[in-house]
Amino acid sequence: MNYSISAKKNAYFFIIIVAILNGLITFLMYNYFKNSLTESLYKKNLEIAKLEFIQTEKEIKNKIDHFKLILENVKISPHFIHYLNNNSNWEKKALLLHDFETFSKTNKNIFQFRFLDKNGIEELRVDKINNKVVVINKLQNKGNRYYFKKTKLLKNNQFYISDFDLNIENGKIEIPYKPTIRVSTPIYLNDTFKGILIINYNAKELIDYILEQRIFDVYYMDKNKNFLLHPNKEKSWSSQLKTNYQVKDEIKNIDNLINNELTDKNHIYYINKFSITDNDFFIIYSIKKQFYKNELIELKKSIISMFFIIFLITLPIVILGSYLQTFQMKILETLIDSLPFPIVLKDSKGNFILVNTSLSKLYGFSNKHSLLGKNSYKFKDKDLPYSNKKIDSEVLSKKNIKFEDSLILPNNKKLYFDTRLIKITFLGVLNKDFILGIAIDITELKELNKDLENKVLEEVSNRLLMEEKLSKKLKQAQVGNLIDNIILQWKYPLNLISLSVQSLEIDSETNNITADKLSKNLNTIKENTSYIYNTADDFKIFLSTEKGVELFNLDQIITTLERILKNRFVKGSIIIEKNIDKTINLKGHKSEFAQVILNILNNSLDEFDIANKKFKEKKILIDISHDTKFYNIKIKDTAGGIEPKFINKIFENNFTLKEKESSGMGLSISKNIIINEFKGKITAYNENLGTTIEINIPFN
């Protein structure tokens, strides 16, 4: 073969070699960064998913609470009470139907408002058809429907919340589909079951709100692992529409997802369980494929660009070396020598076939050719890269592995490598296995991580500067809870005012108004308006933005908090006992101290609210006294106490014993307020039937 042919042959030969090697390197880098990208994208959106779950649960609860309030108003209205006592009176029936129509008109998502008698037969019913509210005279027997049977078993003042399902009329699913939630309550007259009040709520608007996610695809799953909602609408309501789309067919690891609570180790799905309706259901998020695809496209572009840059850089060297009749592997050696990390090609027996300068230097050879042909396992005692026979055997059986390797140099400097080993059939040689190794030097990354750890330790020392910000956040959370208390405190007087106004309107329309009725209703309105006005002052202590130091009376603070929480005490049948020295005054920030006491009382009330928890007695005792050095405040409850293993942790940041809707910062911030603002201390311990929170504040 002449020189020209030989040069061309060598050129083609080495171009193929370079392309293969670069392709392998590119493949390794792409897979490495692809996995990192998937994990990074998943973790980046984890907090967003958590917030969306919280917001979704809050939105559903708010809707349901709204319809509960409507049922409560109807239940205590004079029209309904008169109707129960004499349901054959058409005038009372007409007035009650008018109330049903009014509520249906003013609430666009109510499409059915009914009263079913004790046997499940519809007595009163209004429907919303084409946005028009009409009274339905063709009534049906709903005695066999699940919602009637389950509501019938409830006690007075309890509510049944149905699962998400499609509305059924006359035994068939109504078209167009109406995703429905039913809110119902049993009706008793003199302890005798008379029937149920029920609202059918069209949840389409709520579902559209929940599904409207920019980042996530949204799935709903019922307790039987069927799709309620699916990004592909054809797969929604699979159990009701008998389409047999099973969650397990699409999400193979659904059982592991449920057990892992929220996160997916495969970095695909986020899941959360909701216990709001009759049965638990699950909401599942997955990052939309387009977001992941866009990131992947950019990664591919970068890797491919790197491949072509390296290829174009090495191509002239390959061609030049070939035409100069250099050794056939010279071009490949030049290529890998240009890379700053150790690269090796070994046969299945561990002999070096190809090495680069970086590797030869690590092995202590000034000339890489001196290393070629030697067996790598002879260097095992020096703990050098690529010298472990066990790892090579694993590569030959598994095709590729990755691991972190390290090496200590003679100057005691330690190097770290992210190593990849791949089993290949090199240069088309059949029935012969080779091992390609690439070790990326990550020493600088390791050192950077150490620097970051030092910086983290440094940042921890500044944590106290953040306490004021955390206190402000708690203040915002307390305001939210306070608004809930305001609503609870004012709901009953507002209902009375509303009923009085309705009574006046009805009497006026029927010309049945008398001076006595007018006076009675006006007095009711006046008394309850005055009550709302007076209790508004109680909330100013929390809503005030002023933070001045002042002298305030502890007995007045406790009295104010007792008024604010009155309905919670009454509703839970909780007795409050006080033993307070009324002469004790404190100097400091009144609103912050009040928030501490409110937080402690709310924690006790929350314990009494836990379902299925039994108490010998439900009592909160507040004892305020002083000795020669301290003002002593003790708040004791009979709610069963705290487990001993948790008693010393309740004042720690982010620690909470509540299952939901709690940041765990309440008692932590309360402790900081007592320590930093009042120079005191706060402790917790179990005593008798419950928990005691004790606050000791030194004399000023």
CORJOCOR-V850255 format. One record per residue. N is the residue number from 0. RES is the residue in one small letter. OMEGA is omega in radians with two decimals (* if undefined). Layout:
n;res;omega
N;RES;OMEGA
N;RES;OMEGA
This chain:
n;res;omega
0;m;-3.10
1;n;-3.03
2;y;-3.09
3;s;-3.14
4;i;3.14
5;s;-3.14
6;a;3.14
7;k;-3.14
8;k;3.12
9;n;-3.14
10;a;3.13
11;y;-3.11
12;f;-3.09
13;f;3.03
14;i;3.10
15;i;3.13
16;i;-3.12
17;v;-3.13
18;a;3.14
19;i;-3.12
20;l;3.10
21;n;3.12
22;g;3.11
23;l;3.11
24;i;3.14
25;t;3.13
26;f;3.12
27;l;-3.12
28;m;-3.12
29;y;-3.13
30;n;3.12
31;y;-3.10
32;f;3.09
33;k;3.11
34;n;3.11
35;s;-3.14
36;l;-3.14
37;t;-3.13
38;e;-3.12
39;s;-3.14
40;l;-3.14
41;y;-3.11
42;k;-3.13
43;k;-3.07
44;n;-3.11
45;l;-3.13
46;e;3.10
47;i;3.13
48;a;3.12
49;k;3.14
50;l;3.13
51;e;3.10
52;f;3.13
53;i;-3.11
54;q;3.13
55;t;3.14
56;e;3.13
57;k;-3.13
58;e;3.14
59;i;-3.13
60;k;3.13
61;n;3.13
62;k;-3.10
63;i;3.11
64;d;3.12
65;h;-3.12
66;f;3.02
67;k;-3.13
68;l;3.10
69;i;3.14
70;l;3.10
71;e;3.14
72;n;3.12
73;v;-3.06
74;k;-3.09
75;i;-3.12
76;s;3.13
77;p;-3.12
78;h;-3.09
79;f;3.13
80;i;3.10
81;h;-3.13
82;y;3.13
83;l;-3.13
84;n;-3.12
85;n;-3.05
86;n;3.06
87;s;3.13
88;n;-3.06
89;w;3.14
90;e;3.12
91;k;3.12
92;k;3.14
93;a;3.13
94;l;-3.13
95;l;3.07
96;l;3.09
97;h;3.08
98;d;3.11
99;f;-3.13
100;e;-3.11
101;t;-3.14
102;f;3.14
103;s;3.14
104;k;-3.06
105;t;3.09
106;n;-2.97
107;k;-3.09
108;n;3.01
109;i;3.11
110;f;3.08
111;q;-3.14
112;f;-3.00
113;r;2.89
114;f;3.11
115;l;-3.12
116;d;-3.03
117;k;3.11
118;n;3.12
119;g;3.14
120;i;3.14
121;e;3.05
122;e;-3.14
123;l;-3.13
124;r;2.97
125;v;3.12
126;d;3.02
127;k;-3.11
128;i;-3.09
129;n;3.10
130;n;3.09
131;k;-3.11
132;v;-3.12
133;v;3.06
134;v;-3.12
135;i;3.12
136;n;3.12
137;k;-3.00
138;l;-3.02
139;q;3.06
140;n;-3.13
141;k;-3.06
142;g;-3.12
143;n;-3.13
144;r;-3.05
145;y;-3.06
146;y;3.08
147;f;-3.10
148;k;-3.10
149;k;3.12
150;t;-3.12
151;k;-3.11
152;l;-3.08
153;l;3.04
154;k;3.11
155;n;3.11
156;n;3.01
157;q;-3.08
158;f;3.02
159;y;3.11
160;i;-3.08
161;s;3.01
162;d;2.92
163;f;2.97
164;d;3.12
165;l;-3.07
166;n;-3.13
167;i;3.06
168;e;3.13
169;n;3.06
170;g;-3.12
171;k;3.09
172;i;-3.08
173;e;3.10
174;i;-0.01
175;p;-3.06
176;y;3.05
177;k;3.04
178;p;-2.90
179;t;2.91
180;i;3.14
181;r;3.10
182;v;-3.06
183;s;3.13
184;t;3.13
185;p;3.13
186;i;3.10
187;y;3.04
188;l;-3.08
189;n;3.12
190;d;3.09
191;t;-3.14
192;f;-3.10
193;k;-3.11
194;g;3.13
195;i;2.93
196;l;-3.08
197;i;3.07
198;i;2.98
199;n;-3.07
200;y;3.08
201;n;-3.02
202;a;-3.10
203;k;-3.12
204;e;3.10
205;l;-3.14
206;i;3.12
207;d;3.12
208;y;-3.10
209;i;-3.09
210;l;-3.05
211;e;-3.10
212;q;3.14
213;r;-3.01
214;i;-2.94
215;f;2.79
216;d;-3.00
217;v;3.07
218;y;2.95
219;y;3.14
220;m;3.10
221;d;-3.06
222;k;3.13
223;n;3.08
224;k;2.98
225;n;3.10
226;f;2.88
227;l;3.11
228;l;-3.11
229;h;3.08
230;p;3.00
231;n;-3.00
232;k;3.14
233;e;-3.13
234;k;3.13
235;s;3.10
236;w;-3.01
237;s;-3.11
238;s;-3.12
239;q;-3.12
240;l;3.10
241;k;3.12
242;t;3.04
243;n;3.00
244;y;-3.10
245;q;3.12
246;v;-3.08
247;k;3.12
248;d;-3.10
249;e;3.13
250;i;-2.98
251;k;-3.05
252;n;-3.05
253;i;3.14
254;d;3.09
255;n;3.11
256;l;-3.13
257;i;-3.11
258;n;-3.11
259;n;3.09
260;e;3.03
261;l;-2.98
262;t;-3.11
263;d;-3.12
264;k;3.09
265;n;3.06
266;h;3.11
267;i;-2.98
268;y;2.92
269;y;-3.09
270;i;3.09
271;n;3.13
272;k;3.12
273;f;-3.13
274;s;-3.06
275;i;-3.08
276;t;-3.07
277;d;3.11
278;n;3.09
279;d;2.98
280;f;-3.05
281;f;2.97
282;i;-3.10
283;i;3.05
284;y;2.92
285;s;-3.12
286;i;-3.12
287;k;-3.05
288;k;-3.10
289;q;3.11
290;f;3.14
291;y;-3.11
292;k;3.14
293;n;3.12
294;e;-3.11
295;l;3.12
296;i;3.12
297;e;3.11
298;l;3.13
299;k;3.14
300;k;-3.11
301;s;-3.10
302;i;-3.14
303;i;3.10
304;s;3.11
305;m;3.12
306;f;-3.09
307;f;3.11
308;i;3.13
309;i;-3.11
310;f;-3.12
311;l;3.12
312;i;-3.05
313;t;-3.07
314;l;3.12
315;p;-3.14
316;i;3.13
317;v;-3.11
318;i;-3.14
319;l;-3.13
320;g;3.14
321;s;-3.11
322;y;3.08
323;l;3.09
324;q;3.06
325;t;3.13
326;f;-3.00
327;q;-3.12
328;m;-3.06
329;k;-3.10
330;i;3.12
331;l;3.10
332;e;3.12
333;t;3.13
334;l;-3.06
335;i;3.06
336;d;-3.14
337;s;3.13
338;l;-3.01
339;p;-3.12
340;f;-3.03
341;p;3.10
342;i;-3.08
343;v;2.95
344;l;-3.11
345;k;3.02
346;d;-3.05
347;s;3.11
348;k;3.10
349;g;3.13
350;n;3.12
351;f;3.04
352;i;-3.12
353;l;3.09
354;v;3.03
355;n;-3.06
356;t;-3.14
357;s;-3.13
358;l;-3.12
359;s;3.11
360;k;3.11
361;l;-3.13
362;y;3.07
363;g;3.13
364;f;3.11
365;s;-3.13
366;n;-3.08
367;k;3.13
368;h;3.11
369;s;-3.11
370;l;-3.10
371;l;3.12
372;g;3.14
373;k;3.13
374;n;-3.05
375;s;-3.06
376;y;3.09
377;k;-3.11
378;f;-3.05
379;k;-3.09
380;d;3.14
381;k;3.14
382;d;3.14
383;l;3.10
384;p;3.06
385;y;-3.08
386;s;-3.08
387;n;-3.10
388;k;-3.14
389;k;3.13
390;i;3.12
391;d;3.10
392;s;3.11
393;e;3.11
394;v;-3.10
395;l;3.12
396;s;-3.08
397;k;3.11
398;k;3.06
399;n;3.06
400;i;3.04
401;k;-3.13
402;f;3.11
403;e;-3.12
404;d;3.12
405;s;-3.10
406;l;3.08
407;i;-3.13
408;l;3.12
409;p;3.12
410;n;3.11
411;n;3.04
412;k;-3.10
413;k;3.11
414;l;3.11
415;y;-3.13
416;f;2.95
417;d;-2.92
418;t;3.05
419;r;3.08
420;l;-3.08
421;i;3.03
422;k;-3.13
423;i;2.94
424;t;-2.91
425;f;3.03
426;l;3.07
427;g;3.14
428;v;-3.07
429;l;3.04
430;n;3.07
431;k;-3.11
432;d;3.09
433;f;3.14
434;i;3.05
435;l;-3.12
436;g;3.06
437;i;3.14
438;a;-3.13
439;i;-3.13
440;d;3.14
441;i;-3.12
442;t;-3.14
443;e;3.11
444;l;3.10
445;k;3.14
446;e;3.10
447;l;3.11
448;n;3.10
449;k;3.09
450;d;3.13
451;l;3.11
452;e;3.11
453;n;3.12
454;k;3.11
455;v;3.10
456;l;3.12
457;e;-3.12
458;e;-3.13
459;v;3.14
460;s;3.13
461;n;-3.03
462;r;-3.11
463;l;3.13
464;l;-3.11
465;m;-3.05
466;e;-3.14
467;e;3.11
468;k;3.11
469;l;3.10
470;s;3.11
471;k;3.11
472;k;3.10
473;l;3.11
474;k;3.13
475;q;3.13
476;a;3.11
477;q;3.11
478;v;3.10
479;g;3.10
480;n;-3.13
481;l;3.11
482;i;3.08
483;d;3.11
484;n;3.11
485;i;-3.13
486;i;-3.14
487;l;-3.10
488;q;-3.04
489;w;-3.04
490;k;-3.07
491;y;3.10
492;p;3.10
493;l;3.08
494;n;3.14
495;l;3.11
496;i;-3.13
497;s;-3.14
498;l;3.12
499;s;3.12
500;v;3.12
501;q;-3.14
502;s;3.12
503;l;3.14
504;e;-3.12
505;i;3.14
506;d;3.12
507;s;-3.12
508;e;-3.11
509;t;-3.12
510;n;-3.09
511;n;-3.09
512;i;3.10
513;t;-3.14
514;a;-3.14
515;d;3.11
516;k;3.13
517;l;-3.12
518;s;-3.11
519;k;-3.13
520;n;3.12
521;l;3.10
522;n;3.09
523;t;3.13
524;i;-3.11
525;k;-3.11
526;e;-3.10
527;n;3.04
528;t;3.11
529;s;3.11
530;y;3.14
531;i;-3.13
532;y;-3.09
533;n;-3.12
534;t;3.12
535;a;3.13
536;d;-3.12
537;d;-3.07
538;f;-3.11
539;k;-3.10
540;i;-3.12
541;f;-3.06
542;l;-3.13
543;s;3.13
544;t;-3.14
545;e;-3.12
546;k;-3.13
547;g;3.07
548;v;-3.12
549;e;3.10
550;l;-3.11
551;f;-3.07
552;n;-3.09
553;l;3.14
554;d;3.11
555;q;3.10
556;i;-3.13
557;i;3.12
558;t;3.12
559;t;3.14
560;l;3.11
561;e;3.11
562;r;-3.12
563;i;-3.07
564;l;-3.04
565;k;-3.08
566;n;3.10
567;r;3.09
568;f;-3.10
569;v;-3.10
570;k;-3.12
571;g;-3.12
572;s;-3.09
573;i;3.13
574;i;3.04
575;i;3.10
576;e;-3.08
577;k;3.00
578;n;-2.92
579;i;2.97
580;d;-3.00
581;k;-3.12
582;t;-3.03
583;i;3.07
584;n;3.07
585;l;3.07
586;k;-3.12
587;g;3.13
588;h;-3.05
589;k;-3.05
590;s;-3.13
591;e;3.11
592;f;3.13
593;a;3.14
594;q;3.10
595;v;-3.12
596;i;3.13
597;l;-3.14
598;n;3.13
599;i;3.13
600;l;3.13
601;n;3.10
602;n;3.11
603;s;3.13
604;l;3.11
605;d;3.11
606;e;3.10
607;f;-3.11
608;d;-3.06
609;i;-3.10
610;a;3.07
611;n;3.10
612;k;-3.04
613;k;-3.12
614;f;3.03
615;k;3.03
616;e;-3.12
617;k;-3.00
618;k;2.99
619;i;-3.14
620;l;3.09
621;i;-3.11
622;d;3.13
623;i;-3.13
624;s;3.08
625;h;3.01
626;d;-3.07
627;t;-3.06
628;k;-2.97
629;f;2.82
630;y;-3.05
631;n;3.12
632;i;3.10
633;k;3.07
634;i;-3.08
635;k;3.01
636;d;3.10
637;t;-3.04
638;a;3.02
639;g;3.09
640;g;-3.12
641;i;3.11
642;e;-3.08
643;p;-3.11
644;k;-3.13
645;f;-2.96
646;i;-3.13
647;n;-3.09
648;k;-2.96
649;i;3.10
650;f;3.13
651;e;3.11
652;n;3.01
653;n;3.09
654;f;3.12
655;t;3.04
656;l;3.14
657;k;-3.05
658;e;-3.01
659;k;2.99
660;e;3.10
661;s;3.14
662;s;-3.10
663;g;-3.09
664;m;-3.00
665;g;-3.10
666;l;3.08
667;s;3.12
668;i;3.10
669;s;3.11
670;k;3.14
671;n;3.12
672;i;-3.11
673;i;-3.10
674;i;-3.00
675;n;-3.07
676;e;-3.05
677;f;3.07
678;k;-3.11
679;g;3.09
680;k;-3.13
681;i;-3.12
682;t;3.12
683;a;3.07
684;y;3.10
685;n;-3.09
686;e;3.14
687;n;-3.03
688;l;-3.07
689;g;-3.05
690;t;3.04
691;t;2.99
692;i;-3.10
693;e;3.12
694;i;3.10
695;n;-3.10
696;i;-3.11
697;p;3.07
698;f;3.12
699;n;*
